[in-house]
């Protein structure tokens, strides 16, 4: 899948010559009308032996064999972190609706992430370049039984090919947003420029910086991509702290006549092994 993501990125154009999306606004062979349950033309989307993204994650941060947190708790003593944001502010190379989903392409720095379910002995950390942002409404994943108003997925590529378990060499970091009528989120200030058709600048450090990362955790698992062709081997990381967003900022991503662009939860019923990762630093909690 890494090759496919990179191919899509370059098919959209060079950093200074983006002409449009590869597939256009919509794809006539599939849609979100049934939440993905009718994507039967894509075999990987219906294979029961694959963990199908999105899933519902509960007991976040629990120290149990259910999510293997105890392995990580032992091993980050070597590095002081199991995830470390290294994003940077950068201009987008393309933005718009691509395959029913508002997407942004560019080079936005990256993030260091330990691999879920394979790092019990090594805390194997991989660096992923952040290249593609997707916005789903409502959120695709569920956190502790709650499906939030918006999910932003930061897709990254493992340019050095260091991944062991994440064999697609792709990761997706999900940040969740709930509507707060009293305030907007400064991260989305680029929306006004996008509406005007101007160049936009994306600064992911406003949401997940190296400093703020020391007070947050992410829950990770390996599954499919949540969009066709549902390629397997993508490592997902769900930020456990939910951000706020205004109704107008959520409405920006909605396409007229399309109630949702989110896939249903866990279509096959396959269970995932999940782990909780930390960038503790000086904020390490006791007994960890």
Backbone bond lengths (Angstrom), bond angles and torsions (degrees), N, CA, C in turn:
res aa  C-N    CA-C-N  psi(-1)  N-CA   C-N-CA  omega(-1)  CA-C   N-CA-C  phi
1 X - - - 1.445 - - 1.518 111.53 -
2 X 1.338 116.96 -27.67 1.456 119.40 178.23 1.507 110.38 -59.14
3 X 1.343 115.81 -42.74 1.461 119.64 179.76 1.517 109.97 -63.08
4 X 1.363 116.63 -38.36 1.452 120.18 -179.88 1.516 111.57 -66.49
5 X 1.372 116.50 -42.17 1.449 120.23 179.30 1.515 111.01 -64.04
6 X 1.344 116.30 -43.82 1.454 119.67 177.77 1.517 111.05 -65.08
7 X 1.345 116.86 -38.98 1.457 120.24 179.08 1.522 110.65 -63.49
8 X 1.338 115.78 -41.04 1.463 119.54 177.18 1.512 110.69 -62.10
9 X 1.341 115.51 -43.95 1.455 120.66 -179.23 1.520 110.90 -58.58
10 X 1.344 116.57 -47.46 1.449 119.69 -177.67 1.527 111.92 -77.00
11 X 1.341 116.47 -27.60 1.456 118.67 176.48 1.519 111.02 -66.31
12 X 1.332 116.32 -27.53 1.450 119.78 177.50 1.520 112.01 -72.15
13 X 1.311 117.45 -15.63 1.458 120.66 177.40 1.498 111.37 127.19
14 X 1.294 116.80 168.47 1.457 121.04 176.21 1.508 109.32 -74.53
15 X 1.333 115.85 173.30 1.458 120.11 -175.69 1.526 112.12 -59.48
16 X 1.329 117.60 -24.11 1.457 120.28 -177.15 1.528 112.50 -114.08
17 X 1.329 117.52 10.68 1.457 119.79 -175.53 1.519 110.77 -147.57
18 X 1.310 116.54 60.35 1.454 121.45 177.50 1.525 108.32 -89.63
19 X 1.313 117.35 121.81 1.450 121.16 -176.76 1.522 113.21 -104.73
20 X 1.312 117.86 -20.74 1.455 119.96 -179.66 1.510 111.35 161.51
21 X 1.335 117.05 172.30 1.465 120.39 -178.18 1.516 111.85 -73.21
22 X 1.306 115.03 160.94 1.461 120.49 -178.16 1.523 111.83 -70.05
23 X 1.333 117.42 -37.16 1.448 120.92 -173.14 1.523 113.88 -111.79
24 X 1.295 118.49 -3.85 1.451 120.39 -177.84 1.514 111.76 82.76
25 X 1.339 115.47 -176.23 1.462 119.58 -175.60 1.518 112.28 -61.61
26 X 1.318 116.54 -43.95 1.465 120.18 -176.86 1.520 109.87 -130.90
27 X 1.313 114.95 167.09 1.458 120.97 178.06 1.521 107.00 -124.75
28 X 1.316 118.17 120.01 1.458 121.49 -170.92 1.526 113.22 -68.82
29 X 1.332 117.91 -14.90 1.458 119.65 -176.47 1.527 112.80 -86.82
30 X 1.324 119.00 -11.67 1.462 120.22 178.31 1.526 109.51 -156.48
31 X 1.331 116.32 161.11 1.458 121.51 176.80 1.527 108.71 -156.55
32 X 1.331 115.35 -173.54 1.469 120.29 -177.62 1.526 112.63 -104.64
33 X 1.331 117.80 13.71 1.465 120.42 -176.24 1.526 112.47 -57.26
34 X 1.328 116.56 -34.94 1.472 121.08 -179.76 1.530 111.74 -113.83
35 X 1.309 116.34 23.32 1.464 120.34 175.49 1.510 114.84 64.32
36 X 1.339 117.18 20.42 1.459 120.16 177.98 1.518 114.39 94.18
37 X 1.336 117.49 -4.60 1.469 119.55 -177.53 1.528 112.16 -69.34
38 X 1.322 117.74 -15.10 1.459 121.23 -179.02 1.533 112.71 -107.51
39 X 1.324 117.29 20.99 1.466 120.31 179.06 1.536 110.26 -85.35
40 X 1.289 116.41 44.21 1.464 120.99 -173.18 1.521 113.25 -71.14
41 X 1.325 117.52 -16.85 1.463 119.08 178.32 1.528 112.08 -73.11
42 X 1.332 116.24 -10.05 1.456 121.79 177.74 1.531 108.25 -108.84
43 X 1.321 117.98 102.40 1.476 120.85 -173.26 1.524 113.87 -54.95
44 X 1.337 118.38 -39.40 1.461 119.79 -177.26 1.530 111.94 -67.86
45 X 1.334 117.81 -18.26 1.459 120.57 -179.53 1.527 112.63 -78.62
46 X 1.323 117.09 -11.62 1.465 119.76 -175.69 1.522 113.31 -125.76
47 X 1.336 117.34 5.97 1.462 120.24 -179.61 1.531 109.96 -74.80
48 X 1.316 116.20 117.74 1.458 120.78 -176.31 1.520 112.66 -68.40
49 X 1.344 117.93 -24.28 1.465 119.22 -178.92 1.517 112.60 -77.96
50 X 1.328 117.20 -8.70 1.461 121.19 177.47 1.532 109.94 -98.06
51 X 1.325 116.29 140.16 1.462 120.12 171.95 1.522 107.10 -73.11
52 X 1.312 116.38 115.40 1.455 122.10 -175.92 1.530 109.52 -91.36
53 X 1.330 115.91 119.77 1.460 119.14 173.29 1.529 108.73 -77.88
54 X 1.347 116.08 140.58 1.466 128.16 8.66 1.530 112.08 -91.77
55 X 1.337 115.09 166.68 1.457 120.67 176.07 1.521 108.92 -127.92
56 X 1.311 115.55 173.16 1.461 122.03 174.42 1.519 108.16 -103.28
57 X 1.323 116.27 124.52 1.471 120.75 179.73 1.525 109.11 -109.51
58 X 1.323 115.01 128.33 1.458 121.23 178.31 1.525 109.72 -125.87
59 X 1.321 115.66 173.08 1.469 121.73 179.44 1.527 111.66 53.81
60 X 1.321 116.02 42.96 1.458 120.33 -178.11 1.527 109.98 -62.27
61 X 1.323 115.02 130.16 1.449 120.47 177.99 1.518 113.82 83.56
62 X 1.333 117.70 -1.54 1.458 119.90 -179.82 1.515 110.69 -68.54
63 X 1.314 116.17 145.00 1.461 120.90 179.50 1.525 107.83 -96.74
64 X 1.319 115.83 82.77 1.455 119.70 -175.43 1.514 110.27 -141.75
65 X 1.314 116.21 162.84 1.460 119.43 177.59 1.515 111.00 -69.18
66 X 1.331 117.85 -12.13 1.452 120.34 179.05 1.510 113.08 -67.49
67 X 1.332 117.12 -31.60 1.463 117.46 178.82 1.529 112.88 -126.11
68 X 1.317 117.05 11.45 1.461 122.60 171.77 1.529 114.27 57.92
69 X 1.337 117.34 24.58 1.455 120.81 -178.70 1.524 111.44 -60.18
70 X 1.318 116.82 -31.31 1.475 118.63 -175.67 1.504 111.93 -64.35
71 X 1.334 119.16 -30.35 1.462 120.27 175.39 1.521 110.39 -61.58
72 X 1.326 115.63 -47.53 1.460 120.82 -177.71 1.527 110.20 -65.46
73 X 1.331 116.25 -39.95 1.454 120.31 -178.47 1.525 111.16 -58.33
74 X 1.319 117.41 -29.65 1.462 120.87 178.92 1.512 111.65 -81.19
75 X 1.329 116.23 -38.86 1.449 118.87 -168.43 1.530 115.61 -86.57
76 X 1.364 119.81 -22.05 1.451 113.46 -179.66 1.508 114.49 -75.49
77 X 1.284 117.87 2.80 1.462 119.18 171.18 1.523 110.70 -60.43
78 X 1.332 117.70 -27.32 1.469 121.05 -177.41 1.528 112.00 -72.80
79 X 1.337 117.10 -34.18 1.450 120.87 -173.87 1.526 114.20 -114.97
80 X 1.328 116.97 -22.06 1.455 119.98 -174.90 1.519 112.35 82.72
81 X 1.313 117.94 -3.21 1.459 120.99 178.17 1.522 109.98 -156.16
82 X 1.315 115.28 156.40 1.456 121.77 169.57 1.524 110.58 -118.60
83 X 1.335 116.02 -9.88 1.459 120.30 167.24 1.525 107.94 -147.75
84 X 1.326 115.71 144.39 1.465 120.73 -177.55 1.520 108.86 -145.55
85 X 1.353 118.32 109.00 1.464 120.58 178.26 1.530 110.85 -67.74
86 X 1.319 116.15 140.20 1.461 121.74 176.60 1.536 109.08 -140.13
87 X 1.343 114.74 43.78 1.453 120.52 -177.83 1.529 110.91 -76.13
88 X 1.325 115.43 163.87 1.454 120.70 177.84 1.520 109.56 -146.77
89 X 1.322 115.48 154.25 1.463 121.06 177.86 1.523 109.70 -72.74
90 X 1.332 116.08 133.67 1.465 119.52 -177.36 1.523 109.87 -157.06
91 X 1.319 115.92 153.55 1.459 121.34 177.59 1.528 109.85 -77.71
92 X 1.317 115.87 139.99 1.462 121.41 177.77 1.523 109.84 -72.06
93 X 1.317 116.09 146.90 1.461 120.90 176.53 1.522 111.55 -94.47
94 X 1.332 117.38 -22.12 1.465 121.84 174.38 1.517 108.15 -161.48
95 X 1.344 116.24 146.05 1.464 120.52 174.34 1.521 109.25 -148.68
96 X 1.320 115.54 150.87 1.454 121.33 179.18 1.509 111.36 149.16
97 X 1.333 117.06 -174.14 1.461 122.48 179.61 1.520 108.83 -84.88
98 X 1.311 116.17 124.27 1.457 123.05 179.52 1.522 107.70 -134.27
99 X 1.319 117.75 116.77 1.462 122.73 -177.11 1.530 111.95 56.32
100 X 1.319 115.70 53.46 1.464 124.11 175.51 1.524 114.20 72.93
101 X 1.321 118.22 -6.54 1.465 121.75 -172.28 1.525 109.50 -121.90
102 X 1.355 116.15 132.99 1.459 119.23 174.46 1.530 108.00 -68.73
103 X 1.343 115.22 125.89 1.459 120.20 -176.44 1.522 110.53 -132.95
104 X 1.317 114.19 153.35 1.468 121.89 176.41 1.517 107.84 -130.82
105 X 1.327 116.05 132.38 1.460 121.46 177.59 1.533 109.41 -113.42
106 X 1.312 115.46 149.02 1.454 121.12 178.12 1.515 110.43 167.15
107 X 1.308 115.76 -164.04 1.462 122.26 176.29 1.520 107.47 -125.73
108 X 1.333 115.78 105.68 1.467 121.86 -169.08 1.522 112.84 -115.67
109 X 1.327 117.11 35.47 1.456 120.43 -177.08 1.517 109.75 81.24
110 X 1.330 116.28 -143.25 1.459 118.40 -178.49 1.514 111.88 -167.01
111 X 1.326 114.83 -167.39 1.461 120.66 -178.04 1.522 109.09 -154.56
112 X 1.338 115.70 141.00 1.463 122.43 174.59 1.526 107.97 -92.47
113 X 1.336 116.68 129.30 1.461 120.98 -176.26 1.525 110.53 -138.84
114 X 1.326 116.45 133.25 1.460 120.40 172.12 1.524 108.50 -75.51
115 X 1.325 116.33 147.53 1.459 120.21 -178.00 1.532 110.57 -81.19
116 X 1.318 117.62 131.76 1.467 119.72 178.95 1.518 112.04 -72.68
117 X 1.322 115.60 139.96 1.467 124.83 172.63 1.521 114.67 71.68
118 X 1.333 118.91 -3.69 1.462 119.16 178.08 1.526 111.92 -123.72
119 X 1.330 116.85 0.49 1.455 118.91 -173.14 1.518 113.19 -104.90
120 X 1.334 117.56 20.72 1.462 118.95 -175.49 1.522 112.64 -65.48
121 X 1.337 118.37 -24.04 1.462 120.34 -178.74 1.519 112.56 -106.21
122 X 1.334 117.45 -21.45 1.467 119.34 -171.54 1.515 114.38 -126.34
123 X 1.351 119.51 -12.00 1.456 121.73 -172.22 1.526 108.79 50.18
124 X 1.322 116.01 49.80 1.463 122.74 -172.45 1.524 110.65 -64.24
125 X 1.328 116.10 113.24 1.458 122.36 -174.26 1.523 109.89 -105.71
126 X 1.332 115.27 134.93 1.459 122.55 -178.34 1.524 108.56 -122.21
127 X 1.337 116.15 142.27 1.464 120.68 175.15 1.521 109.20 -97.20
128 X 1.342 116.22 128.69 1.457 121.89 179.95 1.531 110.31 -117.01
129 X 1.332 116.83 129.56 1.457 122.02 173.55 1.524 109.15 -76.66
130 X 1.331 117.49 127.46 1.462 121.95 178.49 1.528 109.11 -81.42
131 X 1.346 116.28 114.76 1.460 120.21 -172.20 1.523 114.37 -123.87
132 X 1.326 117.46 -19.78 1.461 119.65 -170.65 1.522 109.75 -147.00
133 X 1.333 117.42 128.71 1.455 123.14 175.82 1.526 108.81 -110.90
134 X 1.334 115.83 135.48 1.459 121.65 175.82 1.524 108.87 -124.31
135 X 1.324 116.15 145.79 1.459 121.03 -178.53 1.531 109.59 -125.34
136 X 1.346 115.75 117.66 1.462 121.59 -177.80 1.526 110.14 -115.32
137 X 1.325 115.79 135.65 1.464 121.88 176.34 1.525 110.08 -128.21
138 X 1.349 118.18 128.91 1.463 125.33 -11.66 1.524 109.89 -68.07
139 X 1.327 116.54 -173.84 1.462 119.64 177.83 1.520 109.96 -58.03
140 X 1.333 116.30 146.59 1.470 120.10 177.88 1.526 110.62 -80.64
141 X 1.330 117.07 -49.29 1.464 120.61 178.51 1.522 110.63 -78.93
142 X 1.315 114.24 160.04 1.455 121.57 177.20 1.520 109.02 -118.77
143 X 1.325 117.01 132.80 1.460 122.46 178.00 1.519 109.32 -109.46
144 X 1.319 115.99 116.70 1.469 121.14 179.49 1.522 111.91 49.38
145 X 1.328 115.76 42.23 1.453 120.70 175.25 1.511 115.25 85.57
146 X 1.340 118.13 -0.83 1.464 121.30 -178.64 1.527 110.35 -109.58
147 X 1.316 115.49 129.45 1.460 121.64 174.24 1.530 106.86 -104.31
148 X 1.314 116.85 110.61 1.461 121.29 -171.65 1.526 111.74 -80.29
149 X 1.328 116.39 177.38 1.462 121.82 -170.40 1.522 113.88 -74.89
150 X 1.333 117.22 -28.22 1.465 120.43 -178.13 1.521 109.08 -151.46
151 X 1.326 115.66 144.31 1.467 121.69 174.56 1.523 108.48 -127.12
152 X 1.315 115.98 122.27 1.459 121.10 173.92 1.519 108.22 -100.42
153 X 1.326 116.73 124.02 1.460 121.88 -178.96 1.526 109.13 -108.61
154 X 1.327 115.61 122.91 1.464 122.27 179.00 1.520 107.68 -99.94
155 X 1.324 116.98 102.92 1.460 120.71 -178.97 1.523 110.05 -87.92
156 X 1.335 114.64 133.46 1.459 120.77 -178.68 1.514 111.90 -128.66
157 X 1.317 115.69 154.43 1.448 122.11 178.89 1.514 112.00 -113.86
158 X 1.314 116.21 139.76 1.467 123.31 178.88 1.528 108.49 -87.26
159 X 1.315 116.11 86.93 1.465 119.93 -173.23 1.522 112.91 -66.74
160 X 1.329 116.92 -24.26 1.462 120.18 -178.02 1.523 112.73 -92.07
161 X 1.335 117.70 -4.85 1.455 121.35 177.82 1.514 113.64 63.21
162 X 1.333 117.75 38.25 1.460 121.31 -176.55 1.527 112.91 -90.67
163 X 1.318 117.78 -11.03 1.463 120.04 -175.12 1.524 111.35 -64.55
164 X 1.317 115.39 143.34 1.461 122.03 176.67 1.526 110.42 -106.06
165 X 1.327 116.41 -59.10 1.454 120.11 -179.87 1.515 112.87 -84.29
166 X 1.321 117.15 -31.48 1.471 121.27 -179.31 1.522 108.10 -85.11
167 X 1.332 115.87 70.46 1.463 120.13 -165.69 1.523 113.82 -72.61
168 X 1.340 118.46 -9.12 1.464 119.14 172.65 1.520 110.34 -76.19
169 X 1.356 115.91 -12.63 1.470 122.80 -175.76 1.522 112.06 63.28
170 X 1.336 115.63 28.57 1.462 121.22 176.12 1.517 110.75 -127.38
171 X 1.319 115.33 148.18 1.455 121.45 173.17 1.519 108.84 -128.73
172 X 1.330 115.81 161.29 1.455 121.69 174.95 1.521 107.88 -139.76
173 X 1.322 116.37 118.81 1.466 121.98 177.16 1.521 107.62 -100.32
174 X 1.327 116.95 120.46 1.460 121.58 -177.69 1.522 110.84 -102.43
175 X 1.333 115.54 128.59 1.463 122.44 174.40 1.519 107.14 -116.35
176 X 1.339 116.36 132.06 1.457 121.90 -173.61 1.522 110.87 -106.23
177 X 1.348 114.38 147.80 1.460 120.78 -177.49 1.528 109.55 -132.23
178 X 1.326 115.09 138.33 1.458 121.15 173.82 1.526 108.38 -118.20
179 X 1.324 115.91 143.92 1.459 120.42 -176.63 1.515 110.76 -70.83
180 X 1.324 114.65 131.94 1.463 122.95 175.67 1.528 106.52 -127.62
181 X 1.319 116.16 112.52 1.466 120.33 -175.44 1.521 113.15 -66.95
182 X 1.322 117.23 -15.04 1.461 120.03 -173.78 1.523 113.93 -90.15
183 X 1.333 117.98 -12.86 1.464 118.14 -174.63 1.519 110.89 -156.40
184 X 1.334 115.04 153.13 1.457 121.24 173.53 1.527 108.35 -101.27
185 X 1.330 116.12 170.75 1.460 121.31 -179.50 1.526 108.45 -106.25
186 X 1.328 117.17 123.19 1.461 121.83 -175.22 1.532 112.87 -60.49
187 X 1.330 117.47 -25.43 1.458 119.45 -179.39 1.526 111.51 -57.64
188 X 1.342 116.29 -33.99 1.459 120.71 -174.21 1.527 113.12 -88.08
189 X 1.317 117.83 18.52 1.463 120.48 178.33 1.528 112.02 -62.59
190 X 1.335 117.39 -20.42 1.459 121.29 178.88 1.526 112.80 -68.61
191 X 1.318 117.41 -13.94 1.462 120.20 -176.71 1.526 112.54 -60.98
192 X 1.325 117.05 -35.58 1.469 119.64 -179.99 1.518 111.16 -64.88
193 X 1.335 117.13 -39.93 1.465 120.16 177.05 1.523 111.30 -67.71
194 X 1.325 116.66 -37.76 1.460 120.09 178.39 1.522 110.74 -64.51
195 X 1.328 116.87 -41.02 1.463 121.08 178.19 1.526 111.00 -61.19
196 X 1.335 115.50 -35.18 1.461 120.66 179.85 1.526 112.51 -83.70
197 X 1.347 116.70 -1.72 1.446 120.17 179.87 1.517 114.06 75.79
198 X 1.323 115.98 21.10 1.456 120.85 -178.35 1.532 111.25 -92.27
199 X 1.314 115.55 171.41 1.463 121.66 173.22 1.519 108.71 -64.88
200 X 1.329 117.21 140.77 1.455 120.20 -179.63 1.523 110.52 -121.22
201 X 1.317 115.51 150.56 1.460 122.90 177.45 1.522 108.97 -115.99
202 X 1.319 115.39 129.99 1.460 121.83 -179.55 1.521 108.97 -109.36
203 X 1.323 116.53 128.26 1.466 121.34 179.67 1.527 108.89 -125.97
204 X 1.320 115.92 92.12 1.466 120.83 -178.20 1.522 112.89 -68.80
205 X 1.338 117.58 -16.25 1.462 119.38 178.40 1.521 111.32 -65.59
206 X 1.330 117.41 -18.88 1.463 120.02 176.14 1.524 111.59 -67.32
207 X 1.311 116.19 -22.27 1.464 120.95 -179.61 1.516 112.73 -104.66
208 X 1.337 116.63 -34.48 1.465 120.05 -175.30 1.528 108.70 -151.00
209 X 1.313 115.90 88.42 1.458 121.35 178.63 1.519 110.34 -96.03
210 X 1.323 116.49 171.76 1.466 119.99 178.02 1.520 110.85 -62.26
211 X 1.320 117.15 -37.54 1.466 120.05 -179.50 1.527 110.65 -72.41
212 X 1.343 116.76 -48.71 1.462 119.13 -178.90 1.518 111.08 -66.06
213 X 1.342 116.32 -26.70 1.450 119.88 179.65 1.507 113.31 -62.64
214 X 1.329 117.38 -23.77 1.465 120.28 -178.57 1.521 112.27 -71.87
215 X 1.319 118.03 -11.84 1.463 120.65 179.52 1.526 111.99 -111.81
216 X 1.322 116.94 9.60 1.462 120.85 -177.11 1.525 110.68 -122.07
217 X 1.315 116.17 166.80 1.454 122.17 173.24 1.517 108.69 -135.15
218 X 1.322 116.31 159.48 1.456 121.21 175.68 1.523 108.63 -129.75
219 X 1.326 116.26 145.17 1.459 121.62 176.76 1.519 108.52 -105.94
220 X 1.329 116.96 127.32 1.452 121.02 -173.46 1.511 113.90 -117.93
221 X 1.330 115.81 151.80 1.465 122.49 173.17 1.518 108.08 -157.20
222 X 1.330 117.27 164.66 1.452 121.41 176.01 1.517 109.88 -108.33
223 X 1.332 116.01 133.03 1.452 120.77 179.65 1.511 110.91 -156.63
224 X 1.329 115.73 -157.44 1.455 121.29 177.99 1.525 109.97 -87.06
225 X 1.319 116.05 169.48 1.458 120.63 163.80 1.526 106.43 -67.35
226 X 1.318 118.15 150.89 1.465 120.48 -179.30 1.524 112.19 -88.04
227 X 1.336 117.57 -0.84 1.458 122.28 176.26 1.527 109.40 -120.00
228 X 1.346 117.60 148.52 1.464 119.98 177.06 1.526 111.09 -54.09
229 X 1.348 116.99 142.36 1.469 127.61 10.87 1.521 114.25 -89.15
230 X 1.352 118.54 20.80 1.472 122.91 175.54 1.530 111.57 59.57
231 X 1.309 116.65 44.33 1.464 121.49 -179.40 1.520 110.44 -58.28
232 X 1.333 116.56 138.10 1.458 121.74 -176.51 1.527 110.76 -90.84
233 X 1.332 115.19 156.64 1.455 120.66 177.08 1.501 113.56 99.57
234 X 1.332 118.05 14.41 1.457 122.67 175.66 1.525 108.54 -86.54
235 X 1.317 117.64 130.65 1.464 120.77 176.46 1.522 109.18 -95.53
236 X 1.319 114.65 122.19 1.459 122.27 -177.85 1.526 110.19 -100.15
237 X 1.325 115.58 143.58 1.460 122.18 178.07 1.522 108.26 -135.24
238 X 1.325 116.57 117.17 1.453 122.23 -175.53 1.528 109.34 -104.89
239 X 1.333 116.07 116.35 1.468 120.48 178.78 1.516 108.40 -69.76
240 X 1.320 116.14 125.95 1.458 120.84 -170.97 1.530 114.31 -81.43
241 X 1.324 116.93 -8.71 1.467 120.20 176.13 1.518 109.02 -98.96
242 X 1.320 116.66 124.00 1.463 122.24 -176.42 1.527 109.92 -89.28
243 X 1.339 116.36 136.80 1.459 122.70 179.71 1.530 109.90 -96.41
244 X 1.328 116.12 165.09 1.464 120.89 176.60 1.524 110.22 -102.27
245 X 1.332 115.28 158.05 1.455 122.67 -177.69 1.529 107.60 -155.29
246 X 1.321 117.05 151.75 1.465 119.75 178.22 1.527 110.39 -85.57
247 X 1.323 115.61 161.70 1.468 119.89 178.01 1.526 110.62 -61.21
248 X 1.328 116.75 -41.90 1.462 120.28 -179.19 1.521 111.38 -62.91
249 X 1.332 117.31 -36.79 1.469 120.51 179.55 1.524 111.31 -68.72
250 X 1.330 117.73 -33.63 1.462 120.88 174.91 1.525 109.84 -70.83
251 X 1.336 117.05 -42.73 1.456 121.48 -177.74 1.519 111.74 -60.86
252 X 1.330 117.15 -27.64 1.473 121.45 178.83 1.519 111.02 -54.73
253 X 1.325 117.80 -34.90 1.466 121.83 -174.63 1.529 112.97 -87.54
254 X 1.296 117.47 -8.31 1.457 120.13 -175.05 1.528 111.21 -84.59
255 X 1.321 114.59 135.59 1.457 121.47 178.04 1.519 108.74 -95.64
256 X 1.311 117.33 132.99 1.454 121.92 -178.03 1.527 110.92 -54.39
257 X 1.324 115.28 130.01 1.452 120.76 178.83 1.509 114.75 83.60
258 X 1.334 117.20 -0.90 1.464 121.27 -179.59 1.521 108.94 -114.10
259 X 1.313 116.85 104.16 1.461 121.26 -174.24 1.517 112.36 -66.93
260 X 1.346 117.04 -30.43 1.460 121.10 -176.13 1.518 109.55 -154.96
261 X 1.326 116.16 149.60 1.469 120.15 169.73 1.527 109.41 -126.96
262 X 1.338 114.83 37.98 1.460 121.75 -178.52 1.520 110.39 -114.30
263 X 1.324 115.73 138.34 1.455 120.83 176.00 1.527 109.83 -77.78
264 X 1.323 116.79 149.31 1.458 120.80 176.38 1.523 111.03 -63.78
265 X 1.321 115.62 157.04 1.453 121.32 179.41 1.512 112.02 -72.05
266 X 1.334 117.35 134.98 1.465 124.41 162.10 1.531 113.28 42.40
267 X 1.328 116.14 63.48 1.459 120.58 -172.73 1.523 113.50 -63.31
268 X 1.330 117.50 -31.53 1.463 119.76 -175.97 1.523 113.21 -93.64
269 X 1.318 117.08 -15.10 1.457 120.11 -177.86 1.510 113.55 82.18
270 X 1.340 117.83 4.76 1.466 120.27 178.03 1.520 110.01 -66.58
271 X 1.324 116.67 143.14 1.458 120.49 -179.35 1.526 110.27 -95.05
272 X 1.320 115.62 146.87 1.463 121.05 -178.79 1.515 110.19 -111.05
273 X 1.313 115.94 145.57 1.457 121.25 168.07 1.524 106.66 -85.53
274 X 1.317 116.19 123.58 1.459 119.23 -179.71 1.512 109.86 -119.54
275 X 1.330 114.62 154.67 1.453 121.42 176.47 1.516 109.06 -135.16
276 X 1.312 116.35 155.12 1.453 121.21 177.14 1.523 109.04 -110.10
277 X 1.327 115.59 126.24 1.462 121.62 -175.55 1.523 110.51 -112.66
278 X 1.338 114.03 150.04 1.457 119.79 -175.52 1.524 111.47 -133.04
279 X 1.328 115.36 152.17 1.451 123.15 165.15 1.521 104.42 -116.86
280 X 1.315 116.11 86.04 1.455 119.57 -169.40 1.526 114.25 -79.82
281 X 1.316 117.18 -52.20 1.454 118.88 -176.26 1.518 111.49 55.52
282 X 1.335 116.32 -136.00 1.463 120.74 -178.19 1.519 111.95 -75.79
283 X 1.349 117.05 -7.44 1.439 120.18 -178.27 1.522 111.96 -96.33
284 X 1.317 117.56 16.13 1.453 121.24 -177.71 1.535 110.35 -56.74
285 X 1.334 117.57 128.45 1.464 119.68 178.26 1.516 110.45 -72.17
286 X 1.327 118.74 163.44 1.473 121.03 -179.99 1.517 112.05 -64.10
287 X 1.324 115.28 153.58 1.469 123.35 175.07 1.525 112.55 62.02
288 X 1.324 117.63 29.49 1.455 119.93 177.94 1.510 109.57 -120.36
